[in-house]
Amino acid sequence: MIRVLLVDDQPLIRSGFRALLDVEDGIEVVAEAADGAEGVALARRHLPDIALVDIQMPVMDGIEATRRIAADPALAGVHVVILTNYGLDEHVFHALRAGAAGFLVKDIEPEDLLHAIRVAARGDALLAPSITRRLIDRYVAEPPRPDATAGLDGLTNREREAVVLVAQGLSNDEIAERLVISALTAKTHVNRAMAKLHARDRAQLVVLAYESGLVAPRGR
């Protein structure tokens, strides 16, 4: 059972998501919050697998809520998925750096929402290829951040290869095929790279890959 926490200041949005999720086998909405502070408190109380968090809310916004959830060791199993009306903007980049596993636009199709929740619950980055492309483009005009290179020297060659492929949007199975290794070995390389780079999940690993210069966007 995938346990979901809804965090949005609009009751209509919350009720719409709940109506969709409650009838789906294997997914359960465990709580609702109307602001980020309440969302963090309910995350600690219910320990959901997924927290669907709006960016713009009163009292505490979604970015700060994400940061607090990501920083709490007791909430390590909570994957934050950001909800936004605006697609890819600066708020989303801040949210990814804060520890979000990915993001969804609120006008998403119901079947895509259900798929996204299952993907995020597995710990995979919730970044569609079109979004990944725009995320990459975001870094074309920026030089690598020196502070983002910490830990790169500790990666093995295979771990570096795995990080590059994750940044290209490949799944563990696709990485395994590309590197001619088993899916379990691919997952091990990715997990070890995440640990060494202090990345909470694959989404942060993608961001770190570009911010560190390990992967260079096309056109640079």
N, C-alpha and C positions, 0 to 999 in steps of 0.2 A: 504494500500500500504506500503510495506517494502522498505525503502529508504536505499541504499547501497553506501558507499564510498569505492573506491578501492585505496589502497596505496601500490605501488610496483614500484621499479626502472626499471623493465623490461617491456617495452611496449608490448611485445608479450603476457606476462602473463596477463596484464591488458586487452588487446583486447580480449583474449580468454574468460576471465571471463565475460566481458561486453557482448560479443556475446551470451553467455549462459543465462545470467540474463535478458537481455533486451527483450527476447522473452517469458519470463515466466510471466504468469498472477500474479499480486499481488507483483511483485518485480521491483524496478526501480533503476538503477545506476544514482546517482545524480552528481557525480564528480569523477575525477581521480587525483592522486598525484604521483609524481615520487620520493619523499623522505618524511621522517617523519615530517619535519618542515612544508612542504606544506600540508601534511595530517592533521596536527593539525589545521592549518589555515582554511582549507576547512571544517573540522568538525565544527568549530565555525561558519562558514558562512552558511552551509547547514543543520546542525543538523540532520545527518542521524540516522537511527535506528541501522545500522550495519556499522562498519568500518573493512574491511578486510585489515590487515596490515602485510606486510612482516617484518621479523625480521632484516635482514641485508640489509641496504640501506645507501647511502651517505648522508652527511649533518647531518641527525639525524636518528638513527636506530629505529626500531620498538618498542623496549622496552622503550626508552625514550619518544617516541610519545605516547605510551600507558599510561605511567605514567602521562604525561601532560593532556591527555584527562580525565583520571580517577580522577585527582586532581581538575579539573575545574567543579564547581557546575553547570555552565551553560550547561555542556555536560553530565549531569547525565543520560540522556536517550540514550546515545551512547554506544552500546555494542561492544567492540573491540574483534575481532577474529583474532588471529595470524596465518599467513601463513608461513610455513617452508618447506624446502626441506629435512630436516634431521630427522623428527620424534621427539621423546622425547629426549631432551638434556638439558644442563644447561640453555640455552637461554630461553627455554620454562618455566622452573621454575621461572626464573627472570621475565618473562612476566606475569605469573599468579600472582605473588606477586605484580607486578606493577598495576594490575587491569584488565587484560585480562579476557574475559568471557570464553575463551577456545582457541583451536587451531586446525588447519587443515593442513594436508600434501598436498603439491601442486598437487600430482598425484591422488587426490581424484576423485572418479567417479562423473559425473555430477549430477546424482540423489541424491547422498549423500551430495554434496555441497548445493543443493537447500533445502534439509531437514535440514542441519546444520544451514543455514541462518534463517529458520523459527523457529528452536529451540532457537537459540540465541536471536532472536527478541522477543520471549516470556519471556526472562530473565532467561532461564534455563542454567545450566552449560553445555558447549559443551565438554564433556569428555566421550568418548566411554568406555565401560567396560574394554577393553584391555588396554586403556591408563590409566584409573583409577587404574588398578592393578599395573602398572608400577609406577604411581605417588605414590601409597601407599608404594611400595617397596623402593622407594627413601628415605623414612623416617625410614626404619628399622634400619639403622646403625647410626642414629642421635638421640640424646636425645631431649626431648621437649624443645622448646625455652621459657625461663622464661617470656620474654616480650610478648609472644603470648597468655599468660593466662589471660591477662587483659579483664575483662568483663565476664568471665566464672561464677563468683559467682553471677552475676546478672541474670543468666538464670534460668527459672523455670525448674522443672523436665521434663515437656512435651517439652519445647524448647530444652533441652539437648538431649532428645530422638530423636527429629526431626533432630538436627544437625548430630547426629551419623548416622541416616538413609540417610541423604543427602550425607554424606561422603562415604556411601556404594553404592552410585550411584542411589538411589531410587528417583522416581518422586514424586510430591505431591500426585497424586492418589495412588501410591504404599505405600507412608507413611501413608495416610489415612486408607488404608486397613490394614496395619500392626498394627496401633495404635487403630483401630476401632473407627475412628472419620470421620467427613466429609472432603471432599477435601478442602473446604473453610477454615475449622479450621486448617488443616495441613498447608495450605499456610500461614495462619496467624502466626502460630508458627514459621515457617521458616523465614518469613519476620521480625518478632520481634527479632529473634535470630541474623539475619543479622544486624539489626539496633544496637543492644546492643554490638555486636562484631565489629562494624564498617566495615563489609564486604560489598563490593560494589555489589557483586552478588554471585550466588551459587558456582562458581568456587573458589572464594576466601574463601568462607565458608568451602569448602573441605580442602583447604590448611591449614586454621586456625585450623580445627578440629585435624589434624595430628600434626601440629607444636606445638599446645598447650598440646598435650598428652591426649585430651578428647577421642580420638580414638587411640588405639594402633595397629600398623600393626601386622599382624600375623608373628610370628617368633621372636618377641621381648620378 
